[in-house]
Amino acid sequence: MTAPLLILASASPRRYELLTQIGVPCRVETADVDESPLADETPEALVLRLAQQKAQAVWQRLAATPDGLPLPVLGADTLGLLDGELLLKPRDFADAQALLRRMSGRWHTIFTAVALVTATGTSVVLNRNAVKFRSVSDAEILAYWRTGEPCDKAGAYAIQGRGAVFVERLEGSYSGVMGLPLFETAQLLAAAGIKTM
Ligand SMILES: Cc1cn([C@H]2C[C@H](O)[C@@H](COP(=O)(O)OP(=O)(O)OP(=O)(O)O)O2)c(=O)[nH]c1=O
């Protein structure tokens, strides 16, 4: 097995898959971070803060162990925005239904922030995507909910899954919507000396 070059501070299997796609062997270590927005925090500030907190929490935990400085730690956060309101993970069917009804036939924004912590500090990038949904009926929302796919996804859909059938247009990057923008991630990694080619 190839030795890991990076610690992925994320429980998301999608992020692990995406890092593997660009040939970066990693090890997963997660930390619990309170994801609630602060008063008057913009969506951009929130997603950037959470990506950094996730990576820094893991870095600090590992740095406190006797093994010395950890490998670079990568954290990410994804959230959506429509009409100035956050599109987070749905709490239940009613929440997912309300989200998907609002998104039906309209454009929304998906933000993903990626943070990399190394011994020299933290770097962070923001990826922004515009996604247009076709009209989605209530019957489709119910059938989609029953697949189980929406429950742990920001905006209650997965572009990499059955949710792809709702995505009429995308301006941005598929990997960014899925939770780890690979173009920006590769640039962050390269700046820290981790090559993908
Ligand atoms: C919009 C969209 C989101 N998502 C996922 C990516 C993220 O896993 C999730 C947003 O939640 P996040 O809080 O960003 O991540 P997470 O809780 O899954 O994992 P961790 O905090 O440990 O890093 O939504 C998709 O998989 N596909 C999509 O099309």
The ligand as an ORCA input file, in Angstrom:
! r2SCAN-3c Opt
* xyz 0 1
  C     -24.471     19.431     -3.461
  C     -23.795     18.128     -3.088
  C     -23.306     17.883     -1.805
  N     -22.718     16.698     -1.504
  C     -22.181     16.421     -0.160
  C     -20.707     16.778      0.004
  C     -20.550     16.787      1.505
  O     -20.214     15.462      1.927
  C     -21.952     17.148      1.995
  C     -21.917     18.503      2.645
  O     -21.564     18.344      3.991
  P     -20.206     18.829      4.653
  O     -20.552     19.339      6.017
  O     -19.454     19.744      3.739
  O     -19.345     17.482      4.773
  P     -19.658     16.127      5.536
  O     -20.467     16.377      6.786
  O     -20.221     15.131      4.561
  O     -18.213     15.608      5.925
  P     -17.113     16.330      6.871
  O     -17.765     17.480      7.608
  O     -16.612     15.266      7.779
  O     -16.051     16.810      5.901
  O     -22.798     17.172      0.846
  C     -22.584     15.696     -2.450
  O     -22.054     14.600     -2.153
  N     -23.054     15.919     -3.711
  C     -23.670     17.075     -4.088
  O     -24.074     17.214     -5.270
*
